[in-house]
Structure formats: structure tokens, C-alpha cells
């Protein structure tokens, strides 16, 4: 799945060292805010602030993880798989490739079948 983002906002966001650190950690496996905080060496409040923007720009996906004791918490996983930056006709364009969820892939396949 590929989509254009507002180039300036996305480049500004990726210019933040904490965002890059969180994205790199979340690309390995899903992590809780506490795990991301420890891995990236930043306060949990800093992680929470960055997560809002990262989720809004489709860089991460949030999932609920159940714990054996019946409790649950959110974990975050990288959704961004590839980033292209093009300089064309005096403009900088950013194109992102994000991983589709199984539900999104199923919907796309089903829609293709219905169109045939």
C-alpha cells in the first residue's frame, strides 16, 4: 500500500531523533510505551507525544496485547516499510509504503473479486 503524505510534516517528523529511534525499535517487534522508553532512553511522556504524531502519519500501528493475568496494554509496531523522497519540478515529494493489515488485504482482495 502506498500513499502520499504531506511532505513537509513527514520530513519534519522524521527529522526528530526520538521518532527515528522509536520507529527503528518498533520495526523489530511490537513494543509497549515502557519498552520503547527503555530502549530509546527517553521518558515515557516523550514516547507518548511522539506516538500521537507517528500514528497520525501511518508510521506505526497500535495493537492491544493481552497479558496472562487478564490485563491488557497497547503495543506499537512499525507500519512504514519504505520511504521515497523525490525532487521533481521544484517540489519535494515523499511517498510512503506501509504494511497492510490482514483485514485491509482481505478487503482489497474481496473488492477486486466483486469487480470482476
C-alpha distances in whole Angstrom, upper triangle without the diagonal:
4,7,11,13,16,17,21,20,17,19,22,21,20,23,25,26,25,22,21,23,22,18,20,22,19,17,20,20,20,23,25,26,30,28,26,29,31,29,28,32,31,33,31,31,29,26,26,26,23,21,21,20,17,16,16,14,11,13,14,14,18,19,23,25,28,31,34,37,35,33,29,27,24,22,19,16,14,10,10,10,10,12,13,16,18,21,22,25,26,23,20,17,14,10,8,6,6,7,6,10,12,13,10,9,13,13,10,13,16,15,15,18,20,19,21
4,7,10,13,14,18,17,14,17,20,18,18,21,23,24,24,21,20,23,21,18,20,22,20,18,21,22,22,24,26,27,30,29,26,29,31,29,28,32,31,32,31,31,28,26,26,25,22,21,21,19,16,16,15,12,11,12,14,15,19,21,25,27,31,33,37,39,37,35,31,29,25,23,20,18,15,11,10,10,9,10,10,13,14,18,18,21,22,19,17,13,11,7,6,4,6,9,10,13,16,16,13,13,17,16,13,16,19,17,17,21,22,21,23
4,6,10,11,15,14,12,15,17,17,16,20,21,23,24,20,20,23,21,18,21,23,21,19,23,23,23,25,27,27,30,29,27,29,32,29,28,31,30,31,30,29,27,25,25,24,21,20,19,17,15,15,13,10,10,12,14,16,19,22,25,28,31,34,38,40,38,35,32,29,25,24,21,19,16,13,11,12,11,10,11,12,14,17,17,19,20,17,15,11,9,6,6,7,8,11,12,15,18,18,14,15,19,17,15,18,21,19,19,23,23,22,25
4,7,8,11,12,10,12,15,15,15,18,20,22,23,19,19,23,22,19,21,24,22,21,24,25,25,27,28,28,31,30,27,29,32,30,28,31,30,31,30,29,27,25,25,23,20,20,19,16,15,15,13,10,11,13,16,18,21,24,28,30,34,37,40,42,40,37,34,31,27,26,22,20,17,15,12,14,12,10,10,11,12,14,14,16,17,13,11,8,6,5,6,9,11,14,15,18,21,21,18,19,22,21,19,22,24,22,22,26,27,25,28
4,6,9,8,7,10,12,11,12,15,17,20,20,16,17,20,19,17,20,22,20,20,24,24,24,25,26,25,29,28,25,27,30,28,26,29,27,28,27,26,23,22,22,20,17,17,16,13,12,13,10,7,9,11,14,16,19,23,26,29,32,35,39,40,38,36,32,29,25,24,20,19,16,14,12,14,13,11,11,11,13,15,16,18,17,13,11,8,6,7,7,10,12,15,16,19,22,22,19,21,24,22,21,24,26,24,25,29,29,28,31
4,6,6,6,9,10,11,12,14,16,19,20,17,18,21,21,18,21,24,22,22,26,27,26,27,27,26,30,29,26,27,31,29,26,29,27,28,27,26,23,22,22,19,17,18,16,13,13,14,11,9,12,13,16,19,21,25,28,31,35,37,41,42,40,37,34,31,27,26,22,22,19,17,15,17,16,13,13,12,13,14,15,17,16,12,10,8,8,9,11,14,15,19,20,22,26,26,22,24,27,26,24,28,30,28,28,32,32,31,34
4,6,5,6,8,10,11,12,15,18,19,16,16,20,20,18,20,23,22,22,25,27,26,27,28,27,30,29,26,27,30,28,25,28,26,28,27,26,23,22,23,20,18,18,18,14,14,16,14,11,13,14,17,20,23,27,30,32,36,38,42,43,42,39,35,32,28,27,23,22,19,18,15,17,15,11,11,9,10,11,13,15,13,9,7,6,5,8,10,14,16,19,21,24,27,27,24,26,29,28,26,29,32,30,30,34,34,33,36
4,6,5,6,8,10,10,13,16,18,15,16,20,20,18,21,24,23,23,27,28,27,27,28,26,30,29,26,26,29,28,25,27,25,26,26,25,22,21,22,19,17,18,17,13,14,17,14,12,15,15,18,21,24,28,31,33,37,39,43,44,42,39,36,32,29,27,24,23,21,20,17,19,17,14,14,11,13,13,15,16,14,11,8,9,9,12,13,17,18,22,24,26,30,30,27,29,32,31,29,33,35,33,34,37,38,36,39
4,6,5,6,9,10,11,15,16,13,14,18,17,16,19,21,21,21,25,26,25,25,25,23,26,26,23,24,27,25,22,25,22,23,23,21,18,18,18,15,13,15,13,10,11,13,11,9,12,13,16,19,21,24,27,30,34,36,39,40,39,36,32,29,25,24,21,21,18,17,15,18,17,14,15,13,15,16,18,20,18,14,12,11,10,12,13,16,17,20,22,24,28,28,25,27,30,29,28,32,33,32,33,36,37,36,39
4,5,5,6,8,10,13,14,11,12,15,15,13,16,19,18,18,21,23,22,22,23,22,25,24,21,22,25,23,20,23,21,23,22,21,18,17,18,15,12,13,13,9,9,12,10,7,10,10,13,16,19,22,26,28,32,34,37,39,37,34,31,27,24,22,19,18,15,14,12,15,13,10,12,11,13,15,17,19,18,14,11,10,8,10,10,13,14,17,19,22,25,26,23,25,28,27,26,29,31,30,31,34,35,34,37
4,5,5,6,9,12,14,11,11,15,15,14,16,19,19,19,22,24,24,24,25,23,26,25,22,23,25,23,20,23,21,23,23,22,19,18,19,17,14,16,16,12,12,15,14,11,13,12,16,19,22,25,28,30,34,36,40,41,40,37,33,30,26,24,21,20,17,17,14,16,14,10,11,9,12,13,16,18,16,13,10,10,8,11,11,15,16,19,22,24,28,29,26,28,31,30,29,32,34,33,34,37,38,37,39
4,6,5,7,11,12,10,11,15,15,14,17,19,19,20,23,25,24,24,24,22,25,25,21,21,24,22,19,21,19,21,21,20,16,17,17,15,12,14,14,11,11,15,14,12,15,13,16,20,22,25,28,30,34,36,39,40,39,36,33,29,26,24,21,21,18,18,16,18,17,14,15,13,16,16,19,21,19,16,13,13,12,14,15,18,19,22,24,26,30,30,28,30,33,32,31,35,37,35,36,40,40,40,42
4,5,6,9,9,7,9,12,12,11,14,16,16,17,20,21,20,20,20,18,21,21,17,18,21,19,16,19,17,18,18,17,14,13,14,12,9,11,11,8,8,11,11,9,12,10,13,16,18,22,25,27,30,32,36,37,35,32,29,25,22,20,17,17,15,15,13,16,15,13,15,14,17,19,21,24,22,18,15,15,12,14,13,16,16,19,22,23,27,28,25,27,31,30,29,32,35,34,35,38,39,38,41
4,5,7,9,6,6,10,11,9,11,14,14,15,18,20,19,19,20,19,21,20,17,18,20,18,15,18,17,19,19,18,15,14,16,14,10,12,14,10,9,13,13,11,12,10,13,16,19,22,25,27,30,32,36,37,36,33,29,26,22,20,17,16,13,14,12,14,13,11,13,12,16,17,20,23,21,18,15,14,11,13,12,15,15,18,21,23,26,28,25,27,30,30,29,32,34,34,34,38,39,38,40
4,6,9,8,8,11,12,12,13,16,17,17,20,22,22,22,23,21,23,22,18,19,21,19,16,18,16,19,20,19,15,15,17,15,12,15,16,13,12,16,16,14,16,14,16,20,22,25,28,30,33,35,38,39,39,35,32,28,25,23,20,19,17,18,15,17,16,13,15,14,17,18,21,23,21,18,15,16,14,16,15,18,19,22,25,27,30,31,29,31,34,34,33,36,38,37,38,41,42,42,44
4,5,5,6,9,10,11,13,15,16,17,19,21,21,19,20,18,19,19,15,15,18,16,13,14,13,15,16,15,12,12,14,12,9,12,14,11,11,15,15,14,16,13,15,19,20,24,26,27,31,32,36,36,36,33,29,26,23,21,18,18,16,18,16,18,18,16,18,17,20,21,25,27,25,22,19,19,16,18,17,20,20,22,25,26,30,31,29,31,34,34,34,36,39,38,39,42,43,43,45
4,5,5,6,9,10,11,12,14,15,17,19,19,18,19,17,18,17,13,13,15,13,10,11,11,14,15,15,12,12,15,13,10,13,16,14,13,16,18,16,18,15,16,19,21,24,26,27,30,31,34,35,35,32,29,25,23,20,18,18,16,18,16,18,18,17,19,19,22,23,27,29,27,25,21,21,19,20,19,21,21,23,26,27,30,32,30,32,35,35,35,37,40,40,40,43,45,44,47
4,5,5,6,8,10,11,12,14,16,17,17,15,15,13,14,14,10,10,12,11,7,9,8,10,11,12,8,8,11,10,8,10,13,12,11,14,16,15,16,13,14,17,18,21,23,24,27,27,31,32,32,28,25,22,19,17,15,15,14,17,16,18,19,18,21,21,24,26,29,32,30,27,23,23,20,21,19,21,20,22,24,25,29,30,29,31,34,34,34,36,39,38,39,42,44,44,46
4,5,5,6,9,10,10,12,15,16,15,14,15,13,15,15,11,12,14,13,10,12,11,13,13,13,10,8,11,10,6,8,11,9,8,11,13,12,13,10,11,14,15,19,21,22,26,27,30,31,31,28,25,21,18,16,13,13,11,13,12,15,16,15,18,18,21,23,26,29,27,24,21,20,17,18,16,17,16,18,21,22,26,27,25,27,30,30,30,33,35,35,36,39,40,40,42
4,6,5,6,9,10,11,13,15,15,15,16,15,17,15,12,13,15,12,10,13,13,15,16,16,13,11,14,14,10,11,14,12,10,13,15,13,14,10,12,15,17,20,23,23,27,28,31,33,32,30,26,23,20,17,14,13,11,13,12,13,13,13,16,16,20,22,25,28,27,24,20,19,16,17,15,16,16,18,21,22,26,27,26,27,30,31,30,33,35,35,36,39,40,40,42
4,5,5,6,9,10,11,13,14,12,14,13,14,12,9,10,11,9,6,9,10,13,13,15,12,10,13,14,11,12,15,14,12,15,17,16,16,12,13,16,17,19,22,22,25,26,29,30,30,28,25,21,18,16,13,13,11,14,14,15,16,16,19,20,24,26,29,32,31,28,24,23,20,20,18,19,18,19,22,23,26,28,27,28,31,32,32,34,37,37,38,40,42,42,44
4,5,5,6,9,10,11,11,9,11,10,12,10,6,8,10,8,7,10,10,12,11,13,10,8,11,11,8,9,12,12,9,12,15,14,14,10,10,12,13,16,18,18,22,23,26,27,27,24,21,17,15,12,9,9,9,12,12,14,16,16,20,21,24,27,30,33,31,28,25,23,20,20,17,18,16,17,20,20,23,25,24,26,29,29,29,32,34,34,35,38,39,40,42
4,6,5,6,9,10,11,10,13,12,15,13,10,12,14,11,10,14,14,16,15,16,14,11,13,14,10,10,13,12,9,11,14,12,11,8,8,11,13,15,18,19,22,24,27,29,28,26,22,19,16,13,9,8,6,9,8,10,12,13,16,18,22,24,27,30,29,26,22,21,17,17,14,14,13,14,17,18,21,23,22,23,26,27,26,29,31,31,32,35,36,37,39
4,6,5,7,10,11,11,14,14,16,13,10,13,14,10,9,13,14,17,17,18,16,13,16,17,13,13,16,16,12,15,17,16,15,11,11,14,15,17,20,20,24,24,28,29,29,27,24,21,18,14,11,10,8,11,10,11,12,13,17,19,22,25,28,32,31,28,24,22,19,19,16,16,14,15,18,19,22,25,24,24,28,29,28,30,33,33,34,36,38,38,40
4,5,6,7,8,8,11,11,12,9,7,10,11,7,8,11,13,15,14,17,15,12,15,16,13,13,16,16,13,15,18,17,16,12,11,13,14,16,18,17,21,21,24,26,26,24,21,18,15,12,10,9,8,12,12,13,15,17,21,22,26,29,32,35,34,31,27,26,22,22,19,18,16,16,19,19,22,24,24,25,28,29,29,31,33,34,35,37,39,40,41
4,5,5,6,6,9,10,12,10,8,11,13,10,11,14,15,16,15,17,15,12,14,16,13,11,14,15,11,12,16,15,13,10,8,10,11,12,15,15,18,19,22,24,24,22,18,15,13,9,6,5,5,9,10,11,14,16,20,22,26,29,31,34,34,30,27,25,21,20,17,16,14,13,16,16,19,21,20,21,24,25,26,28,30,31,32,34,35,36,38
4,6,8,9,13,14,16,13,11,15,16,13,13,17,18,20,19,21,19,15,17,19,15,14,17,17,13,14,17,16,13,10,9,11,13,14,17,17,20,22,25,27,27,25,21,19,16,12,9,6,5,8,8,9,11,14,18,20,24,27,29,33,32,29,26,24,20,18,15,14,12,11,14,15,18,20,20,20,23,25,24,26,28,29,30,32,34,35,36
4,7,9,13,15,16,12,11,15,15,12,13,17,18,20,19,22,20,17,19,21,18,16,20,20,16,17,20,19,17,14,12,13,15,15,17,16,20,20,23,25,25,24,21,18,16,12,11,8,8,11,12,12,15,17,21,23,27,30,33,36,36,33,29,27,23,22,19,17,15,14,17,17,19,22,22,22,25,26,26,28,30,32,32,34,36,37,38
4,6,10,13,14,11,11,14,14,12,14,17,18,20,18,21,20,16,18,20,18,16,19,20,16,16,20,19,17,14,11,12,12,12,14,13,16,17,19,22,22,20,17,15,13,9,8,6,8,11,13,13,17,19,23,26,29,32,35,38,38,35,31,29,25,24,20,18,16,14,16,15,17,20,20,21,23,25,25,27,29,30,31,33,35,36,38
4,7,10,12,9,9,13,14,12,14,17,17,18,16,18,18,14,15,18,16,13,16,17,14,14,18,18,15,13,10,9,9,8,10,10,13,14,17,19,19,17,14,12,9,6,5,4,8,11,13,15,18,20,24,26,30,33,36,39,38,35,31,29,25,24,20,19,16,14,16,14,16,18,19,20,22,24,25,26,28,30,31,32,34,36,37
4,7,8,6,6,10,10,9,11,14,14,15,12,15,15,11,13,16,14,12,15,17,14,14,18,18,16,14,11,11,10,10,11,10,13,13,17,18,18,16,13,10,8,5,5,7,10,13,15,17,20,22,26,28,31,34,37,40,39,36,32,30,27,25,22,21,18,17,19,17,20,21,22,24,26,27,28,30,31,33,34,36,37,39,41
4,5,5,6,8,10,10,12,14,13,13,10,13,13,10,10,14,13,11,14,16,15,14,18,19,17,16,12,12,10,10,10,9,12,12,16,17,16,13,11,7,6,4,6,9,12,15,18,20,23,24,28,30,34,36,39,42,41,37,34,32,28,27,24,23,20,20,21,19,21,23,24,25,27,28,30,32,33,34,36,38,39,40,42
4,5,5,6,9,10,10,12,10,9,6,9,10,7,7,11,11,9,12,14,13,13,17,18,17,15,13,13,11,12,12,12,15,15,19,19,19,15,13,9,8,7,8,11,13,16,18,21,23,24,28,29,33,35,38,41,39,36,33,31,28,27,24,24,21,21,23,21,24,25,25,28,30,30,31,34,35,36,38,40,41,42,44
4,5,5,6,9,10,10,10,9,6,10,11,9,10,13,14,12,15,18,17,17,20,22,21,19,16,16,14,15,14,14,16,15,18,18,19,15,14,10,10,10,11,14,16,19,21,24,26,27,31,32,36,38,41,44,42,39,36,34,31,30,27,27,24,24,26,24,27,28,29,31,32,33,35,37,38,39,41,43,44,45,47
4,5,5,6,8,10,10,11,9,13,13,10,12,15,14,13,17,19,17,17,21,22,20,18,15,16,14,14,15,13,16,15,18,19,20,17,15,12,11,9,10,12,14,18,20,21,24,25,29,30,34,37,40,43,41,38,35,33,30,29,26,25,23,22,24,23,25,27,28,29,31,32,33,35,37,38,40,41,43,44,46
4,5,5,6,8,8,9,8,11,10,7,10,12,11,10,14,15,13,15,18,18,18,15,13,14,13,14,15,15,18,18,21,22,22,19,17,13,12,9,9,11,12,16,17,19,21,22,26,27,31,33,36,39,38,34,31,30,26,26,23,23,21,20,23,22,25,26,27,28,31,32,32,34,36,37,38,40,42,43,45
4,6,5,6,5,6,5,9,8,6,9,12,11,11,15,16,15,17,20,20,20,17,16,17,16,17,18,18,20,20,23,23,24,20,18,15,14,12,12,14,15,19,20,22,24,25,28,29,33,35,38,41,39,36,32,31,28,28,25,26,24,24,26,25,28,30,30,32,34,35,35,38,39,40,42,44,45,46,48
4,6,5,7,8,8,12,12,10,13,15,15,15,18,20,18,20,23,23,23,20,18,19,18,19,20,19,21,20,22,23,24,21,19,16,16,14,14,16,17,21,22,24,26,26,30,31,35,37,40,43,41,38,35,34,30,31,28,28,26,26,28,27,30,31,32,33,36,37,38,39,41,42,44,46,47,48,50
4,6,8,11,11,14,13,11,14,16,15,15,18,19,17,19,22,22,21,18,16,18,18,19,20,19,21,21,23,25,25,23,21,18,16,14,13,14,15,19,19,20,22,23,27,28,32,34,37,41,39,36,32,31,28,28,25,25,23,23,26,25,28,30,30,31,34,35,36,37,40,41,42,44,45,46,48
4,6,9,10,12,10,9,13,14,12,13,17,17,15,18,21,20,20,17,16,18,18,20,21,21,24,23,26,27,28,25,22,19,17,15,14,15,15,18,18,20,21,22,25,26,30,32,35,38,36,33,30,29,26,26,24,24,23,23,26,26,29,31,30,32,35,36,36,38,40,41,42,44,46,46,48
4,7,9,12,10,10,13,15,14,15,18,19,18,20,23,23,23,20,19,21,21,22,23,23,25,25,27,28,29,26,24,20,19,17,17,18,18,22,22,24,25,25,28,29,33,34,38,41,39,36,32,32,29,29,27,28,26,27,29,29,32,34,34,35,38,39,39,41,43,44,45,48,49,50,52
4,7,8,6,7,10,11,11,13,16,17,16,18,21,21,22,19,18,20,19,22,22,22,25,25,28,28,28,25,23,19,18,17,16,18,18,22,22,24,25,25,28,28,32,34,37,40,37,34,31,31,28,29,26,27,26,27,29,29,32,33,33,35,38,38,39,41,43,43,45,47,48,49,51
4,5,5,7,9,10,11,13,15,16,17,18,21,22,23,20,19,21,19,21,21,22,24,23,27,26,27,23,21,18,17,16,16,19,20,23,24,26,28,27,31,31,34,36,39,41,39,36,33,33,30,30,28,29,27,28,30,29,33,33,33,36,38,38,39,42,43,44,45,48,49,49,52
4,5,5,6,9,10,10,13,15,15,16,19,20,20,19,17,18,16,18,18,18,20,20,24,23,23,20,18,14,13,13,13,16,18,21,22,25,27,27,30,31,34,36,39,41,40,36,33,32,29,30,27,28,25,26,28,27,30,30,31,33,35,35,36,39,40,41,43,45,46,47,49
4,5,5,6,9,10,11,13,14,16,17,19,20,19,17,18,17,19,19,20,23,23,26,26,25,22,19,16,15,15,15,18,19,22,23,26,27,27,30,30,34,35,38,40,38,35,32,31,28,29,27,28,26,27,28,28,31,31,31,34,36,36,37,40,41,41,43,45,46,47,49
4,5,5,6,9,10,12,12,14,16,17,19,17,16,18,17,19,20,22,24,25,28,28,28,24,22,18,16,16,15,17,18,20,21,23,25,24,27,27,30,32,35,37,35,32,29,28,25,26,24,26,24,25,27,27,30,31,30,33,35,35,36,39,40,40,42,44,45,46,48
4,5,5,6,9,10,10,12,14,15,16,14,13,14,13,16,17,18,21,22,25,25,25,21,19,15,13,12,11,13,14,17,18,21,22,22,25,26,29,31,34,37,35,31,28,27,24,25,22,23,21,22,24,23,27,27,27,29,32,32,33,35,37,37,39,41,42,43,45
4,5,5,7,9,10,11,13,15,15,14,13,14,12,15,16,17,20,21,25,25,24,20,17,14,11,12,11,14,15,17,18,22,23,23,26,27,30,32,35,37,35,32,29,28,25,25,23,24,21,22,23,23,26,26,26,29,31,31,32,35,36,36,38,40,41,42,44
4,6,6,7,9,11,12,13,15,14,13,15,14,17,19,21,24,25,28,28,27,24,21,17,15,15,13,16,16,18,19,22,23,22,25,25,29,30,33,35,33,29,26,26,23,24,22,23,21,23,24,24,28,28,27,30,32,32,32,35,37,36,38,41,41,42,45
4,6,6,6,9,10,11,12,11,11,13,13,17,18,20,24,25,29,29,28,25,21,18,15,14,12,14,13,15,15,18,20,19,22,22,25,27,30,32,30,27,24,23,20,20,18,20,18,20,22,22,26,26,25,27,30,30,30,33,35,34,36,39,40,40,43
4,5,5,6,8,10,10,9,8,10,9,13,15,17,20,22,26,26,25,22,18,15,11,11,9,11,11,12,14,17,19,19,22,23,26,28,30,33,31,28,25,23,20,20,18,19,16,17,19,19,22,23,22,24,27,27,27,30,32,32,33,36,37,37,40
4,6,5,6,9,10,10,10,11,10,14,16,19,22,24,27,28,26,23,20,16,13,13,11,13,13,14,15,19,20,20,22,23,26,28,30,32,31,27,24,23,20,20,18,19,17,19,20,19,23,23,22,25,27,26,27,30,31,31,33,35,36,36,39
4,5,5,6,9,9,10,12,12,16,19,21,25,27,31,31,30,26,23,19,16,16,13,14,13,13,14,17,18,17,19,20,23,24,26,29,27,23,21,19,17,17,15,17,16,18,19,20,23,23,22,24,27,26,26,30,31,30,32,35,35,36,38
4,5,5,6,5,6,9,10,14,17,19,23,25,29,30,28,25,22,18,15,13,10,11,9,10,10,14,15,14,17,18,21,23,26,28,27,23,20,18,15,15,13,14,12,14,16,17,21,21,19,22,25,24,24,27,29,29,30,33,34,34,37
4,5,5,6,5,6,8,11,14,17,21,23,27,28,26,23,20,16,13,12,9,10,10,9,11,14,16,16,19,20,23,26,28,30,29,25,22,20,17,16,14,14,12,13,14,14,18,18,17,19,22,21,22,25,26,26,28,30,31,31,34
4,6,8,9,10,11,15,17,21,24,27,30,31,29,26,23,19,16,16,13,14,13,12,12,16,17,16,19,19,22,24,26,28,27,23,21,18,16,15,13,15,13,15,16,16,20,19,17,20,23,22,22,25,27,26,27,30,31,31,34
4,6,8,10,13,16,19,22,26,28,32,33,31,29,25,22,18,17,14,13,11,10,10,13,14,12,15,16,18,21,22,25,24,20,17,15,12,12,10,12,10,13,14,16,20,19,17,20,23,21,21,24,26,25,26,30,30,30,33
4,5,7,10,13,17,20,23,26,29,31,29,27,23,20,16,15,12,11,9,7,7,11,12,12,15,16,19,22,24,26,26,22,19,17,13,12,9,10,7,10,11,12,16,16,14,16,19,18,18,21,23,22,24,27,28,28,30
4,7,10,14,17,19,23,25,29,30,29,26,23,19,16,14,10,9,6,5,5,9,10,10,14,15,19,22,24,27,26,22,19,17,13,12,9,9,7,10,12,13,17,18,16,18,21,21,20,23,25,25,26,29,30,30,33
4,7,10,13,15,19,21,25,27,25,23,19,16,12,10,6,5,4,5,7,10,13,14,17,19,23,25,28,30,30,26,23,20,17,16,12,12,9,10,11,12,15,16,15,17,20,20,20,23,25,25,26,29,30,31,33
4,7,10,13,16,19,22,24,22,20,16,14,10,8,6,5,6,6,9,12,15,16,20,22,25,28,30,33,33,29,26,23,20,18,14,14,10,10,10,9,13,13,13,15,18,18,19,21,23,23,25,27,28,29,32
4,7,10,13,16,20,21,19,16,13,10,6,6,5,7,9,10,13,16,19,20,24,26,29,32,34,36,36,32,29,27,23,22,18,17,14,13,13,11,14,15,15,18,19,20,21,23,25,25,27,29,30,31,34
4,6,10,13,16,18,16,14,10,8,6,5,6,8,11,12,15,18,21,23,26,29,32,35,37,40,39,36,32,30,26,24,21,20,16,14,14,11,13,14,15,17,18,19,21,23,24,25,27,29,30,31,34
4,7,10,13,14,12,10,7,6,5,6,9,11,15,15,19,21,25,26,30,32,36,39,40,43,43,39,36,33,30,28,25,23,20,18,17,14,16,16,18,20,21,22,24,26,26,28,30,31,32,34,36
4,7,10,12,10,9,5,5,6,7,10,12,15,17,20,22,26,28,32,34,37,41,43,46,45,41,38,36,32,30,27,25,21,19,19,16,17,18,20,22,22,24,26,27,28,30,32,33,34,36,38
4,7,8,7,6,4,7,9,10,14,15,19,21,24,26,29,32,35,38,41,44,46,49,49,45,42,39,36,34,30,29,25,23,22,19,19,20,23,24,24,26,28,29,30,32,34,35,36,38,40
4,5,6,5,6,8,11,12,15,17,21,23,26,28,32,34,38,40,43,47,49,52,51,47,44,42,38,36,33,31,28,25,25,22,23,23,26,28,28,29,32,33,33,35,37,38,39,42,43
4,5,7,9,12,15,15,19,21,24,26,30,31,35,37,41,43,47,50,52,55,55,51,48,45,42,40,36,34,31,28,28,25,25,26,29,30,30,32,34,35,35,38,40,40,41,44,45
4,6,9,12,15,17,21,23,27,28,32,33,37,39,43,45,49,52,54,57,56,53,49,47,43,42,38,37,33,31,30,27,27,28,31,32,32,34,37,37,38,40,42,42,43,46,48
4,7,10,14,16,19,22,26,27,31,32,36,38,42,44,47,50,52,55,55,51,48,45,42,40,37,35,31,29,28,25,25,25,28,30,30,31,34,35,35,37,39,40,40,43,45
4,7,11,13,17,20,23,25,28,31,34,36,40,42,45,48,50,53,52,48,45,43,39,38,34,33,30,28,27,24,25,25,27,30,30,31,33,35,35,37,39,40,40,43,45
4,7,10,13,16,20,21,25,27,30,32,36,38,41,44,46,49,48,45,41,39,36,34,31,30,26,24,24,21,22,22,24,26,27,28,30,32,32,34,36,37,38,40,42
4,7,10,13,17,19,22,24,28,29,33,35,38,41,43,46,45,41,38,36,32,31,28,27,23,22,22,20,21,21,23,25,26,27,29,31,32,33,35,37,37,39,42
4,7,10,13,15,18,21,24,25,29,31,34,37,39,42,41,38,34,32,29,27,24,23,20,19,19,17,19,19,20,23,24,25,27,29,29,30,33,34,35,37,39
4,7,10,13,16,18,21,23,27,29,32,35,37,40,40,36,33,30,27,25,22,21,18,16,17,15,17,18,19,21,23,24,26,27,29,30,32,33,34,36,38
4,7,9,12,14,18,19,23,25,28,31,34,37,36,32,29,27,23,22,18,17,14,14,15,14,16,18,18,20,22,23,24,26,28,28,30,32,33,34,37
4,6,9,11,14,16,20,23,26,29,32,35,34,31,27,25,21,20,16,15,11,10,12,12,14,16,16,18,20,21,22,24,26,27,28,30,31,33,34
4,6,8,11,13,16,19,22,26,28,31,31,27,24,21,18,16,12,11,9,8,11,12,15,17,16,17,20,21,21,23,25,26,27,29,31,32,33
4,6,9,11,15,18,21,24,26,29,29,26,22,20,16,14,10,8,5,5,8,9,13,14,13,14,17,18,18,20,22,22,23,26,27,28,30
4,6,8,11,14,17,21,23,26,26,22,19,16,13,11,7,6,4,6,10,12,15,17,15,16,19,20,19,21,24,24,24,27,29,29,31
4,7,10,14,17,20,23,26,26,23,20,17,13,11,8,6,5,6,10,13,16,18,16,16,19,20,19,21,24,24,24,27,29,28,30
4,7,10,13,17,19,23,23,20,17,14,11,8,6,5,7,9,13,16,19,21,18,18,22,22,20,22,25,25,25,28,30,29,31
4,7,10,13,16,19,19,16,13,10,7,6,5,6,9,12,15,18,21,23,20,20,24,24,22,25,28,27,26,30,31,30,32
4,6,10,12,16,16,13,10,8,6,5,6,8,12,15,18,21,24,25,22,22,26,26,23,26,29,28,27,30,32,31,32
4,7,10,13,13,10,7,6,5,7,9,12,15,18,21,24,27,28,25,26,29,29,26,29,32,30,30,33,35,33,35
4,6,10,10,8,6,5,6,8,11,14,17,21,23,27,30,31,27,27,31,30,28,30,33,31,30,34,35,33,35
4,7,7,6,5,6,9,11,15,18,21,24,27,30,33,34,30,31,34,33,31,33,36,34,33,37,38,36,38
4,6,5,6,7,11,13,16,19,22,26,28,31,34,34,31,31,35,33,30,33,36,33,32,36,37,35,36
4,6,8,10,14,16,19,22,25,29,31,34,37,37,33,34,37,36,33,35,38,35,34,38,39,36,38
4,7,10,13,16,20,23,26,30,31,35,38,38,34,35,38,37,34,37,40,37,37,40,41,39,41
4,6,10,13,16,20,22,26,28,31,34,35,31,32,35,34,31,34,37,34,34,38,38,36,38
4,7,10,13,17,20,23,25,29,32,32,29,30,33,32,30,33,35,33,33,37,37,35,38
4,7,10,13,16,20,22,25,28,29,25,26,29,28,26,29,31,29,29,33,34,32,34
4,7,10,13,17,19,22,25,26,22,23,27,26,24,27,29,28,27,31,32,31,33
4,7,10,13,15,19,22,23,19,20,23,23,20,23,26,24,24,28,29,27,29
4,6,10,12,15,19,20,17,17,21,20,18,21,24,23,23,26,28,27,29
4,7,9,13,16,17,14,14,18,18,16,18,21,21,20,24,25,25,26
4,6,9,13,14,11,12,16,16,15,17,20,20,20,23,25,24,26
4,7,9,12,10,10,13,14,13,15,18,18,19,21,23,24,25
4,6,8,6,6,10,10,10,12,14,15,16,18,20,21,22
4,5,5,6,9,10,11,12,14,15,17,19,20,21,23
4,5,5,6,9,10,11,12,14,15,16,18,20,22
4,5,5,6,9,10,10,12,14,15,16,18,20
4,5,5,6,9,10,11,12,14,15,17,19
4,5,5,6,9,10,11,12,14,16,17
4,5,5,6,8,10,11,12,14,16
4,5,5,6,9,10,10,12,15
4,5,5,6,9,10,11,13
4,5,5,6,9,10,11
4,5,5,6,9,10
4,5,5,6,9
4,5,5,7
4,5,5
4,6
4
